[in-house]
């Protein structure tokens, strides 16, 4: 009878309340379930983001390939190495823009890489502490200037200086040397591949300098102090300690600047002369792939003309992929050594 009465009391009071032990047992399970759900959601979002990049890149390449197909059907593989460009006769080829793109980018790297390394070495090894931040901010501000401003500055300031002083001096000195003189002969137009290369060097310099400076800063202070302690000079510390320690990051910085030089459009358009021809002289007017597309896409009145310009974009993408592959190979080689 007592048991029956107790059961009636429990039924009258409502459902039994779980004890603290049961609540404590269910709480970790709920937390674990929420954690697993959050991890799965995070993984799905990460994979989706990565897949989206691949899909967009693939879509761009497919679009360029389909748009360029009429040009390659008409001209065949010779489109890449022929050098005739005549919109009036519907004859197009890519050799001149490819040549201008590679030459101006090479000039930019020859100028920008040593200057960037020198600035980075000065900031990390020699610069007084109060000046490091102002100089660093000034260099970073160069990266924020729009490319069209560089183009206007190059056209109105740099090109006249090149025409009046720099190019005549190069023609009168280096132009008279055998062999290398071919690169510095001709009329001083002011605009041309050399001027475009200088502008690109100024544009690429802040990117290479910023990466190089940050990479140099990762060298442990103990390595520097040990090198100075055994009697090394600043140059020896940089050459034998800092640069070997950071060579992988340095390659990345150089390739970042090269990528900026290869794809630059507006600044180059102002100062390169926009001439579809291949000349040995660095002071001759030329064109690049991006400048050709920017200048002529709105003037493409025939389907073949448009397809040829799209083919130039496809070739520029291929050059970019080759550069990235080369950078990857250099980084892997650096790791092995």
C-alpha positions as CSV (number, residue, x, y, z in Angstrom):
1,X,0.0,0.0,0.0
2,X,2.8,2.4,0.7
3,X,4.4,1.7,-2.6
4,X,1.2,2.4,-4.4
5,X,0.7,5.6,-2.5
6,X,4.2,6.8,-3.4
7,X,3.5,6.1,-7.1
8,X,0.3,8.0,-6.9
9,X,2.2,11.0,-5.4
10,X,4.8,10.9,-8.2
11,X,2.1,10.8,-10.9
12,X,0.2,13.6,-9.2
13,X,3.4,15.8,-9.0
14,X,4.3,15.4,-12.7
15,X,7.3,13.8,-14.6
16,X,10.4,13.1,-12.7
17,X,13.2,15.7,-12.8
18,X,16.6,14.3,-13.9
19,X,19.3,14.6,-11.3
20,X,22.5,16.5,-11.6
21,X,24.4,13.4,-12.8
22,X,22.1,13.0,-15.8
23,X,22.3,16.7,-16.8
24,X,26.1,16.6,-16.5
25,X,26.1,13.4,-18.7
26,X,24.0,15.0,-21.5
27,X,25.8,18.4,-21.5
28,X,29.1,17.1,-23.0
29,X,27.2,15.2,-25.6
30,X,25.3,18.3,-26.7
31,X,28.5,20.3,-26.8
32,X,30.2,17.6,-28.8
33,X,27.3,17.5,-31.3
34,X,27.5,21.3,-31.7
35,X,31.2,21.1,-32.2
36,X,31.0,18.4,-34.8
37,X,28.3,20.4,-36.7
38,X,30.4,23.5,-36.5
39,X,33.5,21.6,-37.8
40,X,31.5,20.1,-40.7
41,X,30.0,23.5,-41.6
42,X,33.5,25.1,-41.5
43,X,35.0,22.4,-43.7
44,X,32.1,22.7,-46.2
45,X,32.5,26.5,-46.4
46,X,36.3,26.2,-46.8
47,X,35.9,23.6,-49.6
48,X,33.2,25.7,-51.2
49,X,35.4,28.8,-51.2
50,X,38.4,26.9,-52.7
51,X,36.1,25.3,-55.3
52,X,34.6,28.7,-56.2
53,X,38.1,30.0,-57.0
54,X,38.8,27.1,-59.2
55,X,35.4,27.4,-60.9
56,X,35.8,31.1,-61.6
57,X,39.4,30.6,-62.9
58,X,38.3,27.8,-65.1
59,X,35.3,29.8,-66.4
60,X,37.6,32.7,-67.3
61,X,40.0,30.5,-69.1
62,X,37.2,28.7,-71.0
63,X,35.6,32.0,-71.9
64,X,38.9,33.3,-73.3
65,X,39.6,30.1,-75.2
66,X,36.2,30.1,-76.8
67,X,36.5,33.8,-77.7
68,X,40.0,33.3,-79.1
69,X,39.1,30.3,-81.2
70,X,38.2,32.2,-84.4
71,X,41.6,33.9,-84.4
72,X,43.6,30.7,-84.0
73,X,41.4,29.0,-86.6
74,X,42.2,31.8,-89.0
75,X,45.9,32.3,-88.4
76,X,46.9,29.0,-86.8
77,X,49.9,28.7,-84.4
78,X,51.6,31.4,-86.4
79,X,49.4,33.9,-84.6
80,X,51.8,33.7,-81.7
81,X,55.1,34.4,-83.5
82,X,54.1,36.5,-86.5
83,X,54.5,40.2,-86.1
84,X,52.0,41.8,-88.5
85,X,49.0,43.7,-87.1
86,X,46.7,45.4,-89.7
87,X,43.1,45.9,-88.6
88,X,42.2,47.4,-92.1
89,X,43.1,44.0,-93.7
90,X,42.0,41.8,-90.8
91,X,45.5,40.5,-90.3
92,X,46.6,40.1,-86.7
93,X,49.4,38.5,-84.7
94,X,50.7,38.6,-81.2
95,X,54.5,38.7,-81.5
96,X,54.9,42.5,-81.1
97,X,52.7,42.7,-77.9
98,X,54.3,39.7,-76.4
99,X,57.8,41.1,-77.1
100,X,56.8,44.5,-75.6
101,X,55.3,42.8,-72.5
102,X,58.4,40.7,-71.8
103,X,60.9,43.4,-72.5
104,X,59.2,46.1,-70.4
105,X,58.8,43.6,-67.5
106,X,62.4,42.6,-67.7
107,X,63.5,46.2,-67.6
108,X,61.3,46.8,-64.6
109,X,62.8,43.9,-62.7
110,X,66.3,44.8,-63.5
111,X,65.7,48.3,-62.0
112,X,63.2,47.4,-59.2
113,X,64.8,44.3,-57.6
114,X,68.2,45.9,-56.7
115,X,66.5,49.0,-55.5
116,X,64.0,47.1,-53.4
117,X,66.7,44.9,-51.8
118,X,68.8,48.0,-51.1
119,X,65.8,49.8,-49.4
120,X,64.9,46.7,-47.4
121,X,68.5,46.2,-46.2
122,X,68.7,49.8,-45.2
123,X,65.4,49.7,-43.3
124,X,66.3,46.5,-41.4
125,X,70.1,46.9,-40.9
126,X,71.2,50.5,-41.2
127,X,68.3,52.9,-40.8
128,X,68.0,54.8,-37.5
129,X,64.9,53.6,-35.5
130,X,63.0,57.0,-35.7
131,X,63.2,57.0,-39.5
132,X,62.1,53.4,-40.1
133,X,58.4,53.9,-39.8
134,X,58.2,57.2,-41.9
135,X,60.3,55.7,-44.7
136,X,58.3,52.4,-44.6
137,X,55.0,54.3,-44.7
138,X,56.2,56.4,-47.7
139,X,57.1,53.3,-49.6
140,X,53.8,51.6,-48.8
141,X,52.0,54.7,-50.0
142,X,53.5,54.2,-53.5
143,X,51.6,51.0,-53.7
144,X,48.3,52.9,-53.1
145,X,48.7,55.4,-56.0
146,X,46.4,54.5,-58.9
147,X,48.1,53.3,-62.0
148,X,46.6,56.1,-64.1
149,X,48.4,58.6,-61.9
150,X,51.7,56.9,-62.7
151,X,50.8,57.0,-66.4
152,X,50.0,60.8,-66.3
153,X,53.2,61.4,-64.3
154,X,55.2,59.3,-66.8
155,X,53.8,61.1,-69.8
156,X,54.0,64.7,-68.6
157,X,57.2,64.4,-66.4
158,X,59.2,61.4,-67.0
159,X,58.9,61.2,-70.9
160,X,60.2,64.8,-71.4
161,X,63.1,64.1,-69.0
162,X,63.9,60.9,-70.9
163,X,63.7,62.7,-74.2
164,X,65.8,65.7,-73.2
165,X,68.5,64.2,-71.0
166,X,68.5,60.4,-70.4
167,X,68.0,59.0,-73.9
168,X,70.5,61.4,-75.6
169,X,73.1,60.5,-73.0
170,X,72.5,56.8,-73.5
171,X,72.6,57.1,-77.3
172,X,75.9,59.1,-77.1
173,X,77.6,56.6,-74.8
174,X,76.2,53.1,-74.7
175,X,74.8,53.4,-78.2
176,X,78.4,53.6,-79.6
177,X,79.4,50.3,-78.0
178,X,79.5,47.1,-80.1
179,X,76.8,44.6,-79.4
180,X,75.0,46.3,-76.5
181,X,74.8,49.5,-78.5
182,X,71.9,48.0,-80.5
183,X,69.8,48.4,-77.4
184,X,70.4,52.2,-77.2
185,X,70.3,53.4,-80.7
186,X,67.6,55.4,-82.5
187,X,65.8,58.7,-82.0
188,X,65.0,60.0,-78.5
189,X,61.3,59.9,-78.7
190,X,60.8,60.1,-74.9
191,X,58.2,57.4,-74.9
192,X,59.1,53.8,-75.6
193,X,60.0,50.5,-73.9
194,X,62.7,52.0,-71.6
195,X,60.3,54.7,-70.3
196,X,57.6,52.1,-69.8
197,X,60.1,49.9,-67.9
198,X,61.1,52.7,-65.6
199,X,57.4,53.4,-64.8
200,X,56.8,49.7,-64.1
201,X,59.8,49.5,-61.9
202,X,58.5,52.4,-59.8
203,X,55.1,50.6,-59.5
204,X,56.6,47.2,-58.7
205,X,59.2,48.6,-56.2
206,X,56.8,49.1,-53.2
207,X,55.5,45.5,-53.5
208,X,58.9,43.9,-53.6
209,X,60.3,46.2,-50.9
210,X,57.4,45.5,-48.5
211,X,57.8,41.7,-48.9
212,X,61.6,41.8,-48.7
213,X,61.5,44.0,-45.6
214,X,59.1,41.7,-43.8
215,X,61.1,38.7,-44.8
216,X,64.3,40.2,-43.6
217,X,62.6,41.0,-40.3
218,X,62.0,37.2,-39.7
219,X,65.7,36.5,-39.4
220,X,66.3,35.6,-35.7
221,X,68.3,38.3,-33.9
222,X,70.6,35.6,-32.5
223,X,71.9,34.8,-35.9
224,X,72.7,38.4,-36.6
225,X,74.3,39.0,-33.2
226,X,76.4,35.8,-33.6
227,X,77.6,36.9,-37.0
228,X,78.5,40.3,-35.8
229,X,80.1,38.7,-32.8
230,X,82.6,36.7,-34.9
231,X,83.6,39.9,-36.8
232,X,81.4,39.9,-39.8
233,X,80.6,43.3,-41.5
234,X,77.1,44.4,-42.3
235,X,77.6,43.4,-45.9
236,X,78.8,39.9,-44.9
237,X,75.9,39.5,-42.5
238,X,73.4,40.3,-45.3
239,X,75.1,38.2,-47.9
240,X,75.9,35.1,-45.8
241,X,73.2,35.1,-43.1
242,X,70.1,37.2,-44.1
243,X,69.7,36.4,-47.8
244,X,70.3,32.7,-47.5
245,X,67.8,32.5,-44.6
246,X,65.1,34.4,-46.6
247,X,65.7,33.2,-50.2
248,X,62.2,31.5,-50.5
249,X,60.5,34.7,-49.4
250,X,62.6,36.8,-51.7
251,X,61.6,34.7,-54.7
252,X,58.0,35.3,-53.7
253,X,58.5,39.1,-53.5
254,X,60.2,39.2,-56.9
255,X,57.4,37.2,-58.5
256,X,54.8,39.5,-56.9
257,X,56.5,42.5,-58.5
258,X,56.8,40.7,-61.8
259,X,53.1,39.9,-61.8
260,X,52.3,43.5,-61.3
261,X,54.6,44.5,-64.2
262,X,53.2,41.9,-66.6
263,X,49.6,42.9,-66.1
264,X,49.8,46.6,-65.8
265,X,47.7,48.5,-68.4
266,X,47.0,52.2,-68.0
267,X,50.4,53.4,-66.9
268,X,52.1,51.5,-69.8
269,X,49.6,52.7,-72.3
270,X,50.6,56.4,-71.7
271,X,54.3,56.0,-72.1
272,X,55.1,53.0,-74.4
273,X,54.2,54.6,-77.7
274,X,51.6,52.0,-78.7
275,X,53.3,50.8,-81.9
276,X,52.8,47.2,-83.2
277,X,56.4,46.5,-84.2
278,X,59.5,44.8,-82.8
279,X,62.6,46.8,-82.5
280,X,66.0,46.0,-81.0
281,X,66.3,49.5,-79.4
282,X,64.8,49.9,-75.9
283,X,63.9,53.5,-76.8
284,X,61.7,52.6,-79.7
285,X,57.9,52.8,-79.3
286,X,56.2,49.4,-78.8
287,X,53.1,47.9,-77.2
288,X,52.2,45.4,-74.7
289,X,49.4,42.8,-74.5
290,X,47.3,44.7,-71.9
291,X,47.9,48.1,-73.7
292,X,46.8,46.7,-77.0
293,X,43.6,45.3,-75.5
294,X,42.8,48.6,-73.7
295,X,43.5,50.7,-76.7
296,X,41.7,48.7,-79.4
297,X,38.9,46.7,-77.8
298,X,36.4,49.4,-78.3
299,X,37.5,49.8,-81.9
300,X,37.2,46.1,-82.8
301,X,34.5,46.3,-85.5
302,X,34.9,42.8,-86.9
303,X,34.5,39.4,-85.2
304,X,38.1,38.4,-86.1
305,X,39.5,41.7,-84.6
306,X,37.7,41.0,-81.4
307,X,38.8,37.3,-81.3
308,X,42.4,38.4,-81.9
309,X,42.3,40.8,-78.9
310,X,40.7,38.0,-76.7
311,X,43.5,35.7,-77.9
312,X,46.0,38.2,-76.6
313,X,44.3,38.0,-73.2
314,X,44.6,34.2,-73.3
315,X,48.3,34.4,-74.1
316,X,48.8,36.9,-71.3
317,X,47.1,34.4,-68.9
318,X,49.4,31.7,-70.2
319,X,52.5,33.8,-69.6
320,X,51.2,34.5,-66.0
321,X,50.8,30.8,-65.4
322,X,54.3,30.1,-66.7
323,X,55.7,32.8,-64.4
324,X,53.9,31.3,-61.4
325,X,55.1,27.8,-62.3
326,X,58.6,29.1,-62.6
327,X,58.3,30.7,-59.2
328,X,57.0,27.5,-57.7
329,X,59.9,25.6,-59.2
330,X,62.4,28.1,-57.9
331,X,60.9,27.8,-54.4
332,X,61.0,24.0,-54.4
333,X,64.6,24.1,-55.6
334,X,65.5,26.6,-52.8
335,X,64.0,24.2,-50.3
336,X,66.1,21.3,-51.6
337,X,69.3,23.4,-51.2
